[in-house]
Amino acid sequence: MYIVIVYDVSVERVNKVKKFLRQHLHWVQNSVFEGEITRAEFERIKAGLKDLIEEDEDSVVIYRLRSMPQRDVMGVEKNPLEDII
């Protein structure tokens, strides 16, 4: 499955969340990650995020898609997907 994760977390946790997600997904821009993952990896990501965030303060939204979406970028693309080897 292909997922897109967007998050808004407290400044004290933002670097931990970013570092964690970089281990699993492609960084697109501030607070946005995406990538193709397995169901097991999806569950690991959800569990890891649950451990990192404060559910009464932070927000994480995960979009699950069947395949990589068509992307139209306006302006500067901060981290192009073509950079992935």
All heavy atoms as an XYZ file, in Angstrom:
710
protein
N       0.832     -1.175      0.000
C       0.000      0.000      0.000
C       0.877      1.238      0.000
O       2.023      1.188      0.424
C      -0.940     -0.017      1.203
C      -0.372      0.579      2.484
S      -1.486      0.599      3.890
C      -1.489     -1.107      4.323
N       0.326      2.318     -0.496
C       1.043      3.590     -0.525
C       0.399      4.488      0.527
O      -0.825      4.572      0.604
C       0.919      4.226     -1.910
C       1.936      5.300     -2.154
C       3.180      4.990     -2.682
C       1.672      6.624     -1.851
C       4.139      5.972     -2.910
C       2.616      7.607     -2.068
C       3.843      7.278     -2.597
O       4.787      8.245     -2.808
N       1.223      5.127      1.363
C       0.668      5.995      2.386
C       1.289      7.388      2.320
O       2.414      7.564      1.849
C       0.822      5.430      3.817
C       2.283      5.364      4.248
C       0.143      4.082      3.951
C       2.456      5.040      5.730
N       0.513      8.346      2.782
C       0.972      9.712      2.975
C       0.671     10.040      4.436
O      -0.445      9.828      4.908
C       0.239     10.702      2.050
C       0.682     12.133      2.339
C       0.455     10.352      0.586
N       1.687     10.519      5.154
C       1.509     10.902      6.554
C       1.801     12.384      6.686
O       2.832     12.867      6.224
C       2.444     10.111      7.489
C       2.102      8.626      7.455
C       2.356     10.654      8.919
C       2.960      7.760      8.360
N       0.865     13.088      7.309
C       1.061     14.496      7.647
C       0.882     14.625      9.149
O       0.071     13.928      9.748
C       0.092     15.429      6.887
C       0.364     15.384      5.404
C      -1.345     15.068      7.151
N       1.669     15.484      9.758
C       1.587     15.589     11.203
C       1.789     17.016     11.683
O       2.410     17.835     11.018
C       2.585     14.653     11.887
C       4.038     14.923     11.545
C       4.802     15.786     12.328
C       4.640     14.321     10.456
C       6.131     16.036     12.017
C       5.961     14.558     10.146
C       6.702     15.425     10.931
O       8.013     15.671     10.620
N       1.223     17.275     12.846
C       1.382     18.546     13.547
C       1.600     18.167     15.010
O       0.645     17.830     15.705
C       0.130     19.404     13.371
C       0.264     20.778     14.000
O       1.376     21.121     14.459
O      -0.740     21.506     14.045
N       2.855     18.168     15.432
C       3.184     17.754     16.794
C       3.926     18.873     17.516
O       4.489     19.763     16.891
C       4.019     16.451     16.830
C       3.257     15.302     16.194
C       5.352     16.622     16.145
N       3.921     18.785     18.813
C       4.593     19.774     19.644
C       6.070     19.861     19.287
O       6.695     18.865     18.910
C       4.430     19.384     21.115
O       5.126     20.290     21.937
N       6.621     21.048     19.417
C       8.018     21.292     19.054
C       8.977     20.360     19.800
O      10.021     19.994     19.274
C       8.383     22.785     19.255
C       8.427     23.160     20.717
C       9.682     23.123     18.572
N       8.611     19.920     20.991
C       9.477     19.019     21.760
C       9.589     17.637     21.111
O      10.555     16.919     21.339
C       8.961     18.823     23.194
C       8.884     20.069     24.035
C       7.554     20.794     23.899
O       6.493     20.140     23.782
O       7.582     22.036     23.901
N       8.594     17.258     20.302
C       8.568     15.917     19.716
C       8.784     15.894     18.203
O       8.965     14.836     17.621
C       7.238     15.240     20.055
C       7.112     14.911     21.517
C       5.768     14.281     21.846
N       4.655     15.206     21.769
C       4.348     16.115     22.692
N       5.076     16.209     23.787
N       3.317     16.911     22.556
N       8.784     17.047     17.575
C       8.817     17.075     16.113
C      10.060     16.390     15.540
O       9.965     15.647     14.555
C       8.649     18.522     15.587
C       9.882     19.356     15.826
C       8.292     18.512     14.119
N      11.227     16.587     16.123
C      12.442     15.951     15.592
C      12.425     14.440     15.779
O      12.925     13.702     14.924
C      13.691     16.564     16.213
C      13.983     17.936     15.655
O      13.640     18.245     14.512
N      14.604     18.779     16.455
N      11.854     13.956     16.879
C      11.758     12.508     17.095
C      10.829     11.865     16.076
O      11.123     10.798     15.531
C      11.268     12.215     18.512
C      12.298     12.528     19.574
C      11.761     12.226     20.950
C      12.794     12.619     21.995
N      12.315     12.394     23.355
N       9.703     12.523     15.809
C       8.749     11.996     14.828
C       9.378     12.012     13.437
O       9.296     11.030     12.700
C       7.428     12.801     14.861
C       6.531     12.432     13.690
C       6.707     12.587     16.190
N      10.023     13.098     13.079
C      10.669     13.213     11.768
C      11.750     12.145     11.593
O      11.821     11.471     10.568
C      11.271     14.605     11.616
C      11.889     14.884     10.279
C      12.382     16.330     10.248
C      13.088     16.659      8.971
N      13.600     18.031      8.959
N      12.581     11.968     12.599
C      13.650     10.963     12.538
C      13.059      9.554     12.391
O      13.541      8.750     11.598
C      14.510     11.058     13.796
C      15.683     10.114     13.799
C      16.525     10.298     15.029
C      17.689      9.328     15.038
N      18.522      9.464     16.226
N      12.016      9.268     13.139
C      11.365      7.962     13.064
C      10.794      7.713     11.669
O      11.016      6.659     11.071
C      10.255      7.864     14.117
C       9.409      6.637     13.981
C       9.886      5.402     14.383
C       8.136      6.717     13.425
C       9.102      4.261     14.233
C       7.354      5.590     13.276
C       7.839      4.358     13.683
N      10.068      8.698     11.132
C       9.436      8.509      9.834
C      10.461      8.408      8.706
O      10.226      7.697      7.725
C       8.436      9.633      9.563
C       7.159      9.566     10.397
C       6.307     10.804     10.168
C       6.371      8.302     10.094
N      11.593      9.078      8.838
C      12.644      8.989      7.810
C      13.199      7.573      7.684
O      13.767      7.215      6.656
C      13.780      9.959      8.114
C      13.469     11.350      7.656
C      14.675     12.230      7.742
N      14.386     13.457      7.004
C      15.259     14.388      6.768
N      16.497     14.267      7.198
N      14.915     15.465      6.109
N      13.055      6.769      8.718
C      13.514      5.379      8.667
C      12.598      4.508      7.809
O      12.981      3.422      7.394
C      13.583      4.795     10.071
C      14.590      5.462     10.966
C      14.483      4.977     12.397
O      13.851      3.972     12.692
N      15.093      5.716     13.306
N      11.375      4.983      7.567
C      10.372      4.168      6.891
C       9.854      4.748      5.581
O       9.427      3.988      4.706
C       9.167      3.953      7.813
C       9.513      3.314      9.108
N       9.702      1.956      9.239
C       9.747      3.844     10.328
C      10.022      1.679     10.497
N      10.051      2.812     11.165
N       9.853      6.074      5.459
C       9.199      6.728      4.331
C      10.074      7.810      3.720
O      11.112      8.168      4.270
C       7.873      7.352      4.801
C       6.838      6.368      5.350
C       5.747      7.107      6.097
C       6.252      5.540      4.220
N       9.614      8.335      2.614
C      10.310      9.405      1.902
C       9.796     10.754      2.393
O       8.590     11.007      2.381
C      10.059      9.244      0.399
C      10.678     10.300     -0.438
N      12.035     10.381     -0.639
C      10.132     11.332     -1.115
C      12.288     11.421     -1.420
N      11.149     12.012     -1.717
N      10.708     11.636      2.806
C      10.342     12.970      3.256
C      10.005     13.810      2.039
O      10.794     13.927      1.110
C      11.497     13.594      4.031
C      11.274     15.015      4.417
C      10.430     15.463      5.374
C      11.906     16.173      3.869
N      10.495     16.836      5.466
C      11.396     17.291      4.539
C      12.849     16.373      2.868
C      11.796     18.589      4.244
C      13.246     17.667      2.581
C      12.724     18.753      3.268
N       8.813     14.422      2.032
C       8.358     15.220      0.910
C       8.547     16.704      1.205
O       9.081     17.439      0.391
C       6.880     14.934      0.586
C       6.389     15.808     -0.556
C       6.698     13.460      0.249
N       8.088     17.144      2.354
C       8.301     18.504      2.823
C       7.991     18.549      4.309
O       7.668     17.520      4.888
C       7.511     19.550      2.034
C       6.068     19.278      1.844
C       5.370     20.400      1.098
O       4.506     21.010      1.677
N       5.726     20.680     -0.145
N       8.143     19.708      4.924
C       7.954     19.793      6.368
C       6.661     19.093      6.790
O       5.587     19.397      6.278
C       7.916     21.256      6.830
C       9.235     21.946      6.618
O      10.274     21.301      6.463
N       9.214     23.264      6.603
N       6.797     18.148      7.681
C       5.674     17.411      8.265
C       4.889     16.557      7.281
O       3.728     16.234      7.531
C       4.727     18.371      8.997
O       5.429     19.087      9.977
N       5.495     16.167      6.167
C       4.832     15.306      5.185
C       5.792     14.213      4.724
O       6.903     14.499      4.287
C       4.341     16.102      3.955
C       3.635     15.181      2.960
C       3.442     17.254      4.360
N       5.345     12.969      4.834
C       6.104     11.804      4.375
C       5.197     10.935      3.530
O       3.980     10.923      3.722
C       6.602     10.977      5.571
C       7.767     11.594      6.279
C       7.575     12.608      7.213
C       9.058     11.169      6.028
C       8.651     13.185      7.872
C      10.138     11.733      6.679
C       9.941     12.746      7.601
N       5.805     10.178      2.611
C       5.015      9.254      1.810
C       5.878      8.087      1.371
O       7.108      8.161      1.417
C       4.400      9.944      0.587
C       5.392     10.475     -0.410
C       4.714     11.204     -1.562
O       3.924     12.125     -1.309
O       4.993     10.825     -2.715
N       5.217      7.002      0.962
C       5.965      5.862      0.452
C       5.149      4.599      0.365
O       4.061      4.499      0.938
N       5.699      3.642     -0.341
C       5.111      2.313     -0.511
C       5.594      1.430      0.629
O       6.801      1.333      0.867
C       5.543      1.734     -1.857
C       4.917      0.413     -2.204
C       3.483      0.549     -2.658
O       3.144      1.542     -3.324
O       2.691     -0.353     -2.328
N       4.683      0.803      1.343
C       5.032     -0.039      2.479
C       4.163     -1.295      2.503
O       3.135     -1.360      1.841
C       4.886      0.715      3.827
C       3.454      1.197      4.030
C       5.863      1.871      3.917
C       3.165      1.732      5.409
N       4.594     -2.259      3.311
C       3.795     -3.472      3.517
C       2.802     -3.227      4.652
O       2.913     -2.262      5.408
C       4.696     -4.652      3.904
O       5.306     -4.368      5.165
C       5.765     -4.911      2.849
N       1.870     -4.137      4.784
C       0.884     -4.050      5.879
C       1.595     -4.125      7.236
O       1.255     -3.397      8.162
C      -0.138     -5.179      5.740
C      -1.217     -5.143      6.746
C      -2.094     -3.970      6.444
N      -3.400     -4.151      7.055
C      -4.181     -3.155      7.367
N      -3.806     -1.931      7.136
N      -5.344     -3.367      7.893
N       2.592     -5.008      7.356
C       3.335     -5.152      8.618
C       4.083     -3.866      8.946
O       4.103     -3.422     10.105
C       4.295     -6.328      8.537
N       4.689     -3.256      7.944
C       5.402     -2.000      8.172
C       4.436     -0.887      8.573
O       4.745     -0.052      9.411
C       6.182     -1.612      6.918
C       7.225     -0.561      7.154
C       8.146     -0.361      5.960
O       7.840     -0.829      4.857
O       9.188      0.282      6.159
N       3.249     -0.897      7.974
C       2.214      0.073      8.338
C       1.882     -0.038      9.826
O       1.794      0.963     10.532
C       0.971     -0.163      7.477
C      -0.191      0.723      7.819
C      -0.140      2.083      7.580
C      -1.349      0.186      8.361
C      -1.221      2.900      7.889
C      -2.429      0.983      8.667
C      -2.371      2.343      8.427
N       1.731     -1.245     10.304
C       1.419     -1.464     11.718
C       2.574     -1.014     12.617
O       2.352     -0.439     13.682
C       1.055     -2.928     11.980
C      -0.211     -3.386     11.279
C      -1.454     -2.574     11.658
O      -1.563     -2.117     12.816
O      -2.319     -2.394     10.773
N       3.820     -1.263     12.188
C       4.987     -0.811     12.957
C       5.046      0.709     13.015
O       5.366      1.292     14.062
C       6.278     -1.361     12.353
C       6.558     -2.809     12.692
C       7.977     -3.219     12.336
N       8.261     -3.154     10.919
C       7.997     -4.134     10.046
N       7.437     -5.250     10.459
N       8.303     -3.996      8.772
N       4.754      1.374     11.911
C       4.760      2.835     11.879
C       3.689      3.386     12.810
O       3.954      4.306     13.597
C       4.573      3.351     10.438
C       5.827      3.046      9.605
C       4.264      4.846     10.422
C       5.666      3.285      8.117
N       2.498      2.832     12.746
C       1.426      3.306     13.631
C       1.794      3.116     15.095
O       1.599      4.017     15.913
C       0.112      2.581     13.330
C      -0.561      3.063     12.094
C      -2.008      2.629     11.922
C      -2.417      1.353     12.589
N      -3.802      0.952     12.321
N       2.354      1.968     15.431
C       2.747      1.700     16.813
C       3.865      2.644     17.253
O       3.848      3.174     18.374
C       3.184      0.244     16.965
N       4.840      2.868     16.382
C       5.940      3.772     16.712
C       5.463      5.197     16.926
O       5.901      5.879     17.860
N       4.559      5.660     16.071
C       4.020      7.012     16.229
C       3.216      7.141     17.513
O       3.293      8.151     18.208
C       3.160      7.389     15.024
C       3.925      7.665     13.732
C       2.962      7.802     12.561
C       4.778      8.923     13.880
N       2.459      6.106     17.829
C       1.655      6.132     19.059
C       2.549      6.290     20.287
O       2.199      6.980     21.237
C       0.810      4.873     19.158
C      -0.180      4.914     20.275
C      -1.151      3.763     20.216
C      -2.152      3.948     21.336
N      -3.375      3.247     21.112
N       3.735      5.678     20.242
C       4.683      5.797     21.351
C       5.328      7.177     21.422
O       5.736      7.621     22.489
C       5.789      4.742     21.239
C       5.290      3.338     21.518
O       4.210      3.183     22.120
O       5.996      2.384     21.116
N       5.445      7.852     20.289
C       6.147      9.131     20.229
C       5.267     10.351     20.511
O       5.754     11.350     21.019
C       6.794      9.317     18.856
C       7.973      8.420     18.534
C       8.368      8.589     17.079
C       9.149      8.734     19.446
N       3.996     10.279     20.160
C       3.155     11.469     20.269
C       2.343     11.480     21.558
O       2.202     10.461     22.230
C       2.204     11.613     19.062
C       1.127     10.523     19.065
C       2.973     11.620     17.760
C      -0.011     10.772     18.100
N       1.835     12.658     21.873
C       0.868     12.822     22.955
C      -0.488     12.992     22.275
O      -0.736     14.013     21.623
C       1.202     14.060     23.791
C       2.498     13.960     24.566
C       2.442     12.923     25.675
O       1.341     12.680     26.215
O       3.500     12.340     25.977
N      -1.346     11.997     22.413
C      -2.602     11.997     21.666
C      -3.535     13.136     22.029
O      -4.399     13.498     21.234
C      -3.301     10.643     21.808
C      -2.532      9.540     21.090
C      -3.285      8.231     21.032
O      -4.508      8.264     20.820
O      -2.636      7.187     21.201
N      -3.376     13.729     23.197
C      -4.235     14.851     23.571
C      -3.673     16.202     23.119
O      -4.328     17.227     23.288
C      -4.501     14.860     25.079
C      -3.230     14.911     25.904
O      -2.156     14.550     25.388
O      -3.309     15.325     27.078
N      -2.468     16.212     22.512
C      -1.851     17.458     22.040
C      -1.496     17.435     20.556
O      -1.546     18.468     19.899
C      -0.547     17.730     22.802
C      -0.701     17.993     24.271
C       0.643     18.193     24.942
O       1.590     18.646     24.271
O       0.740     17.880     26.136
N      -1.080     16.290     20.045
C      -0.538     16.178     18.697
C      -1.567     15.610     17.720
O      -2.562     15.008     18.135
C       0.696     15.267     18.700
C       1.782     15.767     19.627
O       1.920     16.994     19.781
O       2.492     14.925     20.208
N      -1.277     15.785     16.424
C      -2.152     15.267     15.380
C      -1.317     14.605     14.288
O      -0.345     15.188     13.807
C      -2.964     16.415     14.780
O      -3.729     15.969     13.692
N      -1.706     13.383     13.915
C      -1.084     12.668     12.807
C      -2.215     12.147     11.927
O      -3.155     11.522     12.416
C      -0.225     11.476     13.301
C       0.340     10.694     12.117
C       0.888     11.959     14.214
N      -2.119     12.421     10.627
C      -3.118     11.940      9.678
C      -2.415     11.033      8.682
O      -1.393     11.407      8.104
C      -3.801     13.111      8.930
C      -4.816     12.590      7.924
C      -4.456     14.066      9.923
N      -2.962      9.824      8.495
C      -2.391      8.846      7.570
C      -3.411      8.579      6.467
O      -4.532      8.148      6.745
C      -2.033      7.528      8.283
C      -1.061      7.791      9.436
C      -1.460      6.519      7.290
C      -0.788      6.575     10.302
N      -2.996      8.835      5.230
C      -3.826      8.535      4.073
C      -3.317      7.241      3.459
O      -2.139      7.129      3.135
C      -3.731      9.650      3.032
C      -4.251     10.981      3.520
C      -3.387     11.921      4.068
C      -5.608     11.288      3.448
C      -3.857     13.149      4.524
C      -6.089     12.513      3.898
C      -5.201     13.431      4.440
O      -5.667     14.644      4.893
N      -4.206      6.250      3.299
C      -3.844      4.979      2.679
C      -4.370      4.954      1.249
O      -5.554      5.170      1.024
C      -4.435      3.811      3.459
C      -3.744      3.613      4.790
C      -4.321      2.444      5.502
N      -5.514      2.896      6.221
C      -6.325      2.106      6.892
N      -6.109      0.824      6.937
N      -7.367      2.600      7.517
N      -3.473      4.671      0.315
C      -3.828      4.651     -1.103
C      -3.436      3.303     -1.694
O      -2.534      2.634     -1.191
C      -3.101      5.778     -1.836
C      -3.269      7.169     -1.205
C      -2.218      8.115     -1.719
C      -4.654      7.701     -1.474
N      -4.072      2.927     -2.761
C      -3.767      1.635     -3.394
C      -2.469      1.662     -4.175
O      -1.792      0.660     -4.307
C      -4.909      1.216     -4.298
C      -6.157      0.919     -3.533
C      -7.290      0.610     -4.473
N      -8.538      0.650     -3.736
C      -9.354     -0.372     -3.638
N      -9.056     -1.487     -4.240
N     -10.458     -0.265     -2.950
N      -2.130      2.801     -4.734
C      -0.887      2.920     -5.502
C      -0.380      4.349     -5.402
O      -1.065      5.232     -4.887
C      -1.124      2.546     -6.968
O      -2.055      3.435     -7.544
N       0.829      4.574     -5.925
C       1.412      5.907     -5.865
C       0.514      6.884     -6.606
O       0.172      6.669     -7.762
C       2.809      5.910     -6.473
C       3.507      7.225     -6.351
S       5.193      7.078     -6.933
C       5.697      8.765     -6.803
N       0.136      7.975     -5.951
C      -0.760      8.945     -6.595
C      -0.030      9.794     -7.626
O       1.192      9.941     -7.577
C      -1.227      9.811     -5.422
C      -0.107      9.739     -4.442
C       0.467      8.360     -4.584
N      -0.784     10.338     -8.539
C      -0.241     11.324     -9.470
C       0.005     12.600     -8.678
O      -0.853     13.035     -7.921
C      -1.254     11.595    -10.598
C      -0.788     12.597    -11.614
C       0.390     12.103    -12.433
O       0.474     10.926    -12.739
N       1.277     13.005    -12.779
N       1.199     13.180     -8.807
C       1.554     14.375     -8.035
C       1.783     15.540     -8.972
O       2.491     15.410     -9.960
C       2.825     14.132     -7.229
C       2.692     13.021     -6.221
C       4.030     12.647     -5.600
N       4.410     13.662     -4.635
C       5.574     14.301     -4.621
N       6.480     14.044     -5.519
N       5.832     15.200     -3.704
N       1.190     16.667     -8.649
C       1.462     17.918     -9.335
C       2.062     18.859     -8.308
O       1.435     19.152     -7.295
C       0.180     18.529     -9.908
C      -0.426     17.669    -11.002
O       0.346     17.112    -11.799
O      -1.657     17.567    -11.049
N       3.279     19.303     -8.552
C       3.981     20.177     -7.605
C       4.029     21.579     -8.190
O       4.427     21.770     -9.341
C       5.414     19.662     -7.329
C       6.142     20.597     -6.383
C       5.366     18.254     -6.775
N       3.643     22.539     -7.388
C       3.734     23.939     -7.784
C       4.838     24.576     -6.959
O       4.904     24.375     -5.755
C       2.404     24.637     -7.534
C       1.270     24.055     -8.358
S      -0.333     24.724     -7.975
C      -0.133     26.426     -8.422
N       5.731     25.275     -7.587
C       6.855     25.860     -6.865
C       7.986     24.858     -6.729
O       8.093     23.895     -7.485
N       8.808     25.058     -5.737
C       9.997     24.240     -5.527
C       9.632     22.931     -4.848
O       8.969     22.925     -3.813
C      11.021     25.011     -4.656
C      12.235     24.142     -4.366
C      11.435     26.303     -5.326
N      10.070     21.816     -5.421
C       9.885     20.519     -4.780
C      11.058     20.316     -3.838
O      12.207     20.273     -4.261
C       9.803     19.391     -5.804
C       9.469     18.082     -5.144
C       8.946     17.057     -6.128
O       8.947     17.318     -7.343
O       8.549     15.989     -5.657
N      10.770     20.208     -2.548
C      11.819     20.191     -1.529
C      12.669     18.934     -1.564
O      13.832     18.961     -1.253
C      11.199     20.378     -0.158
C      10.547     21.731     -0.018
C      10.349     22.083      1.408
C       9.758     23.465      1.477
N      10.287     24.252      2.528
N      12.089     17.801     -1.897
C      12.827     16.547     -1.899
C      12.232     15.639     -2.986
O      11.423     14.787     -2.678
C      12.760     15.893     -0.522
C      13.836     14.881     -0.303
O      14.759     14.773     -1.085
N      13.740     14.127      0.753
N      12.646     15.806     -4.238
C      12.040     15.067     -5.343
C      12.123     13.555     -5.174
O      13.136     13.032     -4.703
C      12.849     15.503     -6.571
C      13.570     16.737     -6.151
C      13.725     16.670     -4.669
N      11.056     12.862     -5.549
C      11.048     11.410     -5.452
C      12.073     10.784     -6.384
O      12.522      9.675     -6.152
C       9.649     10.870     -5.797
C       8.562     11.149     -4.779
C       7.227     10.663     -5.297
C       8.873     10.519     -3.447
N      12.478     11.485     -7.432
C      13.485     10.957     -8.346
C      14.830     10.773     -7.680
O      15.701     10.094     -8.183
C      13.647     11.879     -9.564
C      12.416     11.949    -10.446
C      11.354     12.907     -9.897
O      11.707     13.949     -9.319
O      10.165     12.592    -10.050
N      15.039     11.398     -6.511
C      16.300     11.258     -5.788
C      16.458      9.892     -5.141
O      17.510      9.538     -4.673
C      16.436     12.341     -4.715
C      16.702     13.718     -5.321
O      16.964     13.792     -6.534
O      16.645     14.693     -4.559
N      15.393      9.119     -5.078
C      15.447      7.797     -4.457
C      16.110      6.835     -5.425
O      15.756      6.771     -6.595
C      14.030      7.293     -4.103
C      13.372      8.250     -3.107
C      14.089      5.871     -3.546
C      11.963      7.887     -2.777
N      17.046      6.070     -4.924
C      17.743      5.084     -5.770
C      16.988      3.785     -5.746
O      16.521      3.312     -4.781
C      19.199      4.881     -5.274
C      19.957      6.186     -5.445
C      19.865      3.753     -6.031
C      21.367      6.152     -4.887
